[in-house]
């Protein structure tokens, strides 16, 4: 009985780490599950998925929980799973939520659930 209770306590203690939180001015800001919280230009931003910034200070995030984002051909693209650039510079993201993308033996992207790439969204301030 003690081992399951200790496991539950360990999970509860780890929840804040899984929530991806940042602190600013003594206050914590947390992204939704699968999202990313980022301190960017002195403000907390929260995305549903991964976030990246460009050289101009713009922050873009995947609209999918746990989704990836990649910069390609002057824009930012996202998907439900991880993203990568193909050999031709095209964005490729796994269509399967939380799925993986890799360059296959033929040099072409192979993504779980197929490949998809939608425009990433601008990050929103955390609530």
N, C-alpha and C positions, 0 to 999 in steps of 0.2 A: 504494500500500500504506500510505503514511503517513496519508492522510486517514481511512480506516476505523479505523485504530488510534487516531488522535486522537479520533474520534467515540466509540469504545468507552471510552477513558479518561475522556472528558467525561461519559459516562453513568454510569460507576462513581463518579465524584466527586459527581454529582448525586443518587445514590441516597439518602443520608441526608436530603436535603431532601425527597425524595418520600415518605419513610417517615413524615414528620411527627413529629419528636422534640421533647422538652422536656428541660431539664437541671435537676436539683435536687441540691444538695449534692455537686456534682462527678460525678454519675452521670447518664447519659442514659437516658431512657425513650422508647420508640418504639411508635407505634400500628401495627397491621397495615396492609398496603398498602390504600389507599383510606380508611383511618381517620383519626381525629383524636386527637392527644395534647394534653392541656390541664392546666395547673397551676391547680388549683381549691382554694381554702381551704388552701393550703400543701401539697397532695398532688398527685401525678401521676395522672391518669386517662386511660384509653385507650378509645376507642370504635371499633367497626367502621366507622362512618360519621361524619357531622357530629354535633357536640354543641352543646347550648344549655343555659343555666341559667335558673332562674326567680328571682323576687325573694326567695325563702326560702333560696336557696343550694343547691337541688337541681339536679343535673346529669343531663340526659337525652341519649341518643345513638341514632342510627339503628342497628338491628341489621344493616343491609346494608352491605357494603363499598362505599364511595363514595356511599352513600345520603344523602338529606337528612332534615331534621327541621324541624317547624314547630309553633308553639303555636296551638291553636285550641280555643275553647269550654272553657277551663279545663284542658285536657290537652295532652300533647305527642304528635304523630303523626309517623310516619316512612314512608319508602318506598325502593325501590331506586334511584330517581332524585331529581332536585330536587323540592322541595315549595314550595307557595304556598297562600295563603288565597284562596278564591273570594269573589265579591262577597257571598255569603250568610254568610261567615265559616267555611265548611266547609274542612277540610284536603284538599288535593289533592296527590298525589305521583305522579311518573312511574312507571309499572309497569316500564318498560324500565330495566335497570341503567345508571346514568349518564345516563339520559334527561332531557329538559328539559320543563318545564311553563311555560306562558305564558297570559295572558288573551287569548283570541281576539277576532276582530272583533265578535262578538255579546255580548262581555262575560263569556263563560263560559270556565272553564279548559280548555285543550287540552293534554293530556299525552301524551308519546311512550309508546306501548304501552298507553294507557288510564290511568285514574286509580285509585290505591289509597292507602289510609292505614291503617296499623296502629299500635297504641300503641308509642311509643318506649320504650326500656329505660333503666333507671338505669345511669349510667356505673360502670364497674368500675375499681378501682385497676390501674395498669399493673403488669405482671409483670417 
